């Protein structure tokens, strides 16, 4: 099996230093027994529905949820049974049951560890890789082994197709999809399982009429009395997670397939035919506080003085050529040239990356060949360095970079260390222009959502859950307290609200989000839906021995 390794240096591993500041409760004799020590049960049986809880002006009798990974219950790199049972949609439905909410059915995945969507290839040599767990010493996210029941292909695993009553479903959330995909029959068309046209097996498995129905029409056909709609986050999150390399394009704000058009069309599909339907929509927080973009520092390469000297020798010729470019006839700005020089020192070092925003030196290097200042062999060796620099503190490094940093591009060439002798590509770093592009899009998306809830045609019937402000305050304060528990915006057991993939919350994190949504509902509709007790939802598990 291909070994999956992450570069978590000493500073990163501090997140896994487990303290005893938060009491671990023996749940074996409690009113809510659990084998998970992170579930903190009250001393007395909790009252499921406090006296006086009311629905206000809302009707929760038929609740439908439509969203992406977060609303589906995706965590730790996979959609699996336990995560699905603690999805954001399910947690909301549990609380709505106190004020007249009905049954909430989800298309159960029936897999203990699921299929890891963040590892490619998967399966590996016949082994199906499932959700991440913290494993090893020092602990790091590593996949659990799943069975064939997890493979999202009905030709290999017929049980992947949902066999329950599709007409009774309430949760239509699908992991890792763009907003525009909820409009296309291609999303569920097994006859053309091509992601390029919008196909996703995680909708096709429960589509009412695969190849004809859409996610949107399936959800709207249930004639809900209350709607939770949190679509569109993946329209910028996937772009960020892939390092802005274009594999998951950033959705434009305007245009026929732009965010504004598709978002407005989706809301109208639900609200226009039903004058009594009410619901809650949510905006999007910044992804750059997520552990996924903060666990690998910009300078993760440890070097001795001897190794640094050897690496510097390899770049000496390149740096000399850069120095030449400061003078005539090129006269390139000295500061810009110096920022492109490659230099290592004893200690922690930045790594070498391709940066497409830099001036391409290809033509200039060709001129140097013509001027006989470098030869053809030297020109060939310089080809990979035409747009390179080392990372800086203004870059964001996705966790996926940790799988390749320090490995050899050529097993037979010890000088081909990725990030040192071989520059890392666009997929493994978010440069400042990409970060700005993502934040600009997210801000514009949030403006569309805000307008829909404040002055749009259905504003009187829509609450706005301002998750952007909620998470911003949470990150600024570095912690929050709920139900006597301290929670933190990281994946540190037992307080962290994020799962082992660094991108998605754990079950307790989903309960935290649910409570912000409930606050918005109560404020808009004069309801008193009780909040979820965070202590009843599991945090990220303690490290295990593989």
NUMAR-965391 format. One record per residue (C-alpha): residue in three letters; x, y, z. Coordinates in steps of 0.2 Angstrom, whole numbers, plus 5000, padded with zeros to 4 digits. Example, Ala and Ser with C-alpha at 12.3 -4.5 7.8 and 13.67 -1.06 7.14 Angstrom:
# NUMAR-965391
ALA506249785039SER506849955036
This chain:
# NUMAR-965391
UNK500050005000UNK500650174996UNK501150255013UNK500150415017UNK501250535026UNK500950705033UNK502350835038UNK501750895055UNK503250975063UNK503451005081UNK502351165082UNK500951065073UNK501050925085UNK500651035099UNK498851015094UNK498950835099UNK499650865116UNK498150805126UNK497850895143UNK496750845157UNK495951015159UNK494250955153UNK493550815164UNK493350645155UNK491750575162UNK491450385164UNK489850365155UNK489550185158UNK488250215172UNK487650385165UNK485950415158UNK486650425141UNK487950285140UNK489350295127UNK491050205124UNK491650375118UNK492550465133UNK492350635123UNK490450625126UNK490050715142UNK488350665149UNK487450765161UNK487250705179UNK485450695177UNK484350635162UNK484250785151UNK482450845147UNK482350815128UNK481050965126UNK481051095139UNK479351165145UNK478751315134UNK479751265118UNK478751335104UNK478851345085UNK478351525084UNK477751565067UNK478651425059UNK478051245055UNK479351105057UNK478250965054UNK479050925037UNK480850975038UNK481950965022UNK483851005022UNK484851035006UNK486751065007UNK488450995004UNK489750905015UNK489350995031UNK487450965030UNK487750775025UNK488750735040UNK490450715030UNK491950715042UNK493650645043UNK493850625025UNK492250515022UNK490450495023UNK490150355036UNK488750295047UNK489150385063UNK489550545055UNK487950545045UNK486950505061UNK487650665068UNK487450775052UNK487050955054UNK485350915046UNK485050775059UNK485550885074UNK484351015068UNK482950895066UNK483250825083UNK482950995091UNK481451035079UNK480650875086UNK480350975102UNK479251105093UNK478250985081UNK479550925070UNK479250755061UNK480350605056UNK481950655047UNK482550515035UNK484250515028UNK484950405014UNK486050295026UNK487750255019UNK487850095030UNK489750095031UNK490750105047UNK492250195040UNK491550255023UNK492650295007UNK493950425009UNK493750554996UNK495350645000UNK496550504996UNK496950464978UNK497050334972UNK495850244982UNK495750084984UNK497650054985UNK498149884979UNK496449814983UNK496349895000UNK494850025003UNK495450175013UNK494050245024UNK493950395037UNK495450465045UNK495850435063UNK497350505073UNK498550365074UNK500450335077UNK501750415088UNK501750565086UNK499950555081UNK499350605064UNK497850575053UNK497950405044UNK496550315036UNK495550165043UNK495250015032UNK493549995025UNK492749855017UNK492049834999UNK490349905006UNK491150075006UNK491650084987UNK490450214978UNK490250104963UNK488649994961UNK489549874949UNK490749824962UNK489649864977UNK487749844973UNK487449894992UNK488050064988UNK486350104980UNK485150174993UNK483750034996UNK482650135008UNK481050235004UNK481750374993UNK480050454994UNK480250475012UNK481950565012UNK482250735021UNK484050765019UNK484650795001UNK486350855005UNK487750784995UNK489650794998UNK490850894988UNK489650974975UNK489451144967UNK487851244968UNK487551224950UNK487551034951UNK485851024960UNK485051084944UNK485750954932UNK485050774929UNK486850724925UNK487250734944UNK486350564945UNK486550484928UNK487450314930UNK487550294912UNK488750434910UNK489750444927UNK490850584922UNK491250714935UNK491550844921UNK489750854917UNK489150854935UNK488950674940UNK489150624958UNK488850444964UNK488350514981UNK486750584973UNK486550454960UNK486450324974UNK484750394980UNK484150494965UNK482250464963UNK482450444944UNK484350434940UNK484750524924UNK483150624924UNK482850694942UNK483950824950UNK484450854968UNK483451014968UNK481850934961UNK481950784972UNK482050904987UNK480751024982UNK479550884978UNK479450834996UNK478350994999UNK479251045015UNK478551155028UNK480251215034UNK481851225024UNK483751225028UNK484751285013UNK486651295015UNK487251264997UNK488751344989UNK490151335001UNK491051204990UNK491051334976UNK492551414984UNK493151284997UNK493551154984UNK494551274974UNK495551324990UNK495751144995UNK496551094978UNK497751244980UNK496851354967UNK497551244953UNK495951234943UNK495351054946UNK493851124955UNK493551294947UNK493051444957UNK491251484953UNK490951664946UNK489751774955UNK488751824939UNK488351734923UNK487051604918UNK487951474929UNK488551604941UNK488251604960UNK486951744960UNK485851664946UNK485951484953UNK485651534971UNK484151634967UNK483451504956UNK483651374969UNK482751474983UNK481351514971UNK481051334966UNK480651304984UNK479851464990UNK478851524975UNK477551374974UNK477251374992UNK476751535001UNK476751455018UNK478551385017UNK479751455029UNK481651425031UNK483351475035UNK484851505024UNK486651525030UNK488151615023UNK489951565023UNK491451585034UNK493251605029UNK494051435026UNK495751505030UNK495551475049UNK495251295045UNK496651175052UNK496851115034UNK497651275029UNK498651305045UNK499451135051UNK500851145038UNK501851305041UNK502651395027UNK504351345033UNK504251155036UNK505851095029UNK507151055043UNK508951065038UNK510651045046UNK512051165041UNK512851035030UNK511150995021UNK510851185018UNK512551205011UNK512251064999UNK510551134993UNK511251304991UNK512651234980UNK511351164969UNK510551334966UNK512151434965UNK512051454946UNK510251494946UNK510551634959UNK512051704949UNK510951714933UNK509651814943UNK510951934949UNK511351964930UNK509552004926UNK509752164938UNK510852244925UNK510752294907UNK509952244895UNK508652174907UNK508652294921UNK507352194931UNK506952264948UNK508152214961UNK506852184975UNK505852064963UNK507451974958UNK508051954976UNK506351884981UNK506551744968UNK508251684974UNK508351514983UNK509251504999UNK509251375014UNK509951385031UNK510151275046UNK508451265055UNK506651275048UNK506651325029UNK505251375017UNK505051265002UNK505251294983UNK503651324973UNK503051364956UNK502151534956UNK501251574940UNK501151754944UNK503051784943UNK503751844926UNK504151694916UNK506051694913UNK505951574898UNK506251704884UNK507651784894UNK508551624897UNK508351584878UNK509251754875UNK510651704887UNK510851544876UNK510951654861UNK512251764869UNK513251614874UNK513151664892UNK512351494896UNK512451334886UNK511051224880UNK511351094894UNK511251234907UNK509651304899UNK508751134900UNK509251124919UNK508451294922UNK506851254913UNK505951204929UNK506551364938UNK505751494926UNK504351544938UNK504951484956UNK505251554973UNK505151504991UNK503651505001UNK503351655013UNK502151695028UNK500951765016UNK500651595008UNK499351465014UNK499951285013UNK498551155011UNK498750995022UNK498950895006UNK500650975004UNK501250865019UNK500950705008UNK502350754996UNK503550875005UNK505250795008UNK504850644996UNK505850604981UNK505150644964UNK506450514957UNK506750364969UNK508450344961UNK508950524963UNK509350584981UNK509350764974UNK507550764968UNK506750804985UNK505050884982UNK505051064989UNK506951074989UNK507751004973UNK506050994964UNK504851144965UNK503051104971UNK501651144959UNK500151254961UNK499051114970UNK500151124985UNK500151314990UNK498851454989UNK499851614985UNK499151784990UNK498251824973UNK497351654975UNK496851694993UNK496251864988UNK495251784974UNK494451664985UNK493951794998UNK493251904985UNK492151774979UNK491551714996UNK491151895001UNK490151914985UNK489251754988UNK488851815006UNK488151974999UNK486951874987UNK486351775002UNK486151925013UNK485152015000UNK484051854998UNK483651865017UNK483452045019UNK482652125003UNK482351974991UNK480551924986UNK480551795000UNK481451885014UNK479951885025UNK479951695026UNK481851675027UNK482951685042UNK484851715039UNK486051615050UNK487651725050UNK488951595052UNK490251705045UNK490151825060UNK489951675072UNK491451595066UNK492451755065UNK492051785083UNK492451605088UNK494151615079UNK494551785087UNK494151725104UNK495051565101UNK493751475111UNK491951465117UNK490951385131UNK489351295129UNK488451165141UNK489951185153UNK491151135139UNK492651225131UNK492751215112UNK494151275101UNK494351315083UNK495551175079UNK495650985079UNK496450965096UNK495650825106UNK494550845117UNK494151035114UNK494351055095UNK492751055084UNK493650995068UNK493850815062UNK495450735057UNK495350795039UNK495550975045UNK494151035033UNK492550975041UNK491850985059UNK491750835070UNK490050795078UNK490250915091UNK490651045079UNK489151015069UNK488151035085UNK488951205087UNK488451255070UNK486651195073UNK486551305088UNK486951465078UNK485651415065UNK484351385079UNK484751565086UNK484351635069UNK482751535067UNK482151585085UNK482551775081UNK481651775065UNK480051675068UNK479751705087UNK480151525091UNK481051445106UNK481851295098UNK483051225111UNK484851215107UNK485851055106UNK486851005121UNK488650995114UNK489150875127UNK488050745120UNK489050745103UNK490750665101UNK492350765098UNK493850705088UNK494350545095UNK495950525105UNK497450445095UNK497350255093UNK498750125090UNK498650065072
